[in-house]
């Protein structure tokens, strides 16, 4: 569902529908303005994202390159970074496989184990500091596609111009977005939202279970077979 479809479904559940042909956002309503419901949407979407990442850390994983400049060790993290999964040196000619740049603590940033004599940053590491990633071995080269960062990316927060945009949350869980908005609407108007809260939490738990079990190509049990022949 698009942003406006999620919001209008939530409105329907509390019997406050607006014309689907209205100008969006419609902030003239005496009950809930669309702008308020966009905030509720983003609150719920972020909670769903956090639960999905807990169930499957790689669900929103993506990758990008750091624009490496000679003599510069500190770089701004990719926009929306939640977690860093892997950093690697992918320059051609080093080896057939990317060279992993390992995470270190800031207190051990000067302790290296040289793993390759050809990689300028190989053997070094990286640590995070605020919104920055810092390479412990300062590059002596300039290359826009040398260091690849694999990271978990935060889902995009909706704005008033995103009425036709579909959330990055999988569509099979968009009903939970609706439940989340409804429970916040009822809470905001100081109504009993117990049932809405129960429905939301139940659906959230089912989503986590479903995400955890996405990869089913694995052995579910081990069967031990004993040899009938005694030595």
N, C-alpha and C positions, 0 to 999 in steps of 0.2 A: 504493500500500500504506500501511496505517496504521503507526504507530510499532511496535506489537507484532508486526505481520506482517513488517516489515523485520528486526526483531531475531530473530524465530523462524526466518526464512529463513536468516539468518547462522548461527544455532545448528545448523540442519539440515546446512549445508555442512561444518561441522567435527564432525558427529556428536555433538552435545550437545543433543538436543531436550528440551524441557520440555512438560508438558501445557498445551495451549492454554487450558484452563479454569482455570489456576492464578490465584492472586491476583497482580496486577501492581502494583508490581515484586516479583518473587520473589528475595530476597537470601539464600536458604538454600542455594543451589547451592554445591557444593564446587569448582566450576570457575569459571564466570563469573556474577556477579550481574547481574540486570537493570539495576540502577543504574549499574554499570560500562559496560554496553553502551549505555545512554542517552548517557553521556559520549562514547563512540566514535561514536555516531550524530551527535551535535551537531558533533563535530570534522569528520567527513566531510561533513556538510551544509554547513558553513561553507566548506570547500574547494570544493565544487561551486558554491556561490553565487558565490565569487570568480572562478571560471573562467567562469561564465555571464556575469557582469558584464564580464569582459574581452572576451568574444566579442560581447556585445550590451549596451552600457551601459544601455539603456532597458528591459531585460527586467523588472526589479523596480521600475520607476519608478512613483511615485504622487504625490499632491499633497495639501496641507492648507493651512489658513490660520493665520497668526500672529494671536494676539489682541492687536491694537495698542492701546496705552494712551498717551494724550497725555503728552508729556514723557519717554517711555521709548524709548531707542534699542537696548537689548540684550534679546534674547529667547533662550530655550532652544531648541535645535534639536529638530525632531520626533524622537520616540523611534525609535531604530534607524537613524538617518541614516547612510548610507555616503558618498554624494556629493550635493552640491547641483547640480541641472541648470539651474534657472531660478528667478528671483524676480521677481514682477511686481505692480504696483499695479492692482487690478481694480475700483476704486471706480466706481460708475455716475456718468456725467456728465462724466468726464474726456475720453475720446475713445471712439470705437466699438471700439477695440482696447485690450487691456491695455498699460500702460506698463511697459517692462522696467526693472528696477532692476539696474544692472550691477555685477559684482564688481570690487573694487579691492583693492590691497594696503594693509596697515595704514599703511605709510609715505606713501601717497598719498591717505589718507582724507579730506583737506581740499580736494582738487582736484576741483571739479565742473564739468560743462558743463550749463548749464540747457537742458533739452529741452522743457519745458512750463511755462507760467506758472500753470497751474491745479493741478498735482499738488504736494502738500506734500513728498513724497519723490522725485518725479520730478527727474532731474538729479543726484540724490545716488547713492549706491551702497551696497554692503554688503561686509563682510569677515567671515571666520570666526575665532573665537578660542576655542580649547578646544571646549566643547560649546555655544557660543553663536553666534548670528548678530547682528552689530551693524550697524545702519543708520547711514550717515554723515550723514544729514540727519534729525535727531530729529523724529518726527511731532508735529504739534500737534493731533491728533484722536484720538478713541477709536472703534475699529471692530473687531469680531471677524472680519470677512470682507473686509478691505481688501487685505491683502498675501497673495498666494498663493505658496507655495513648492513647486516641483516637485523631487523628490529620489528617489534610489535608496535603497530601504529594505532593511535587513538581514532575512533570513528569521528566522522565529520559532524560538527554541531550545526544544526539547522538555523537558518535565519528567515526573516519574513519573505525574502525573495525565492525561497526554496519550496514553494507550495507544491510544485510538481516533482520534487526530488524524492527518491526512494532511499530510505536509511540503509546503511551498510550492515545493519543487523539483518540476518537471514529472514526472508519474508515469512517463513513458516512460524516465526516467533513474533510477528508484528501484533498479534492479538495481545501479547504481554505489554507492548507499548500502550495499547488502548487501556488495559487494566491499570497500568501505572498512572496514566493521566487521570483516569476516573477517581482513583483513591486519593490523589492529590487535590482534585477538584472538591471532593466531599470534605476532605480535611480542611481545606481553605475556607469553606463556608460553614465550618463547625458542625457538620452533619455526621451521623454515624457511618464510618467507612469500614467497619469490621468485615463485612462480607466482601467488599472490594479488596481489602488487604489480604484476606484469606485466598481469594481467587488469584491475586497477583503472586503471592508467595508460593502457592501450589504450582502455578504455571512456570514460575522461575525455577523451582526444583526439578520439574519435568524437563525443562530445557537443558539444565546442567547435566542431567542424567543422559539425555539424548546426545549432547555434545561429547561427553566422556566416552560414549560407546560408538562413535562414528566409525572408527577403524575396527572392523570385525574380522578381518582376514588374519586370524591368529588362533592358536590352539586354546580352546576353552578349558580343557582338562588334560591331565596326564594319566594314562592308564599303565599300571605296572603289570607286566606279564612275567610270571615265574616259570622257570624251566622245570618241567616235570621229571627230568632225568637227574637223579642225584649222582654226584661223582663218588 
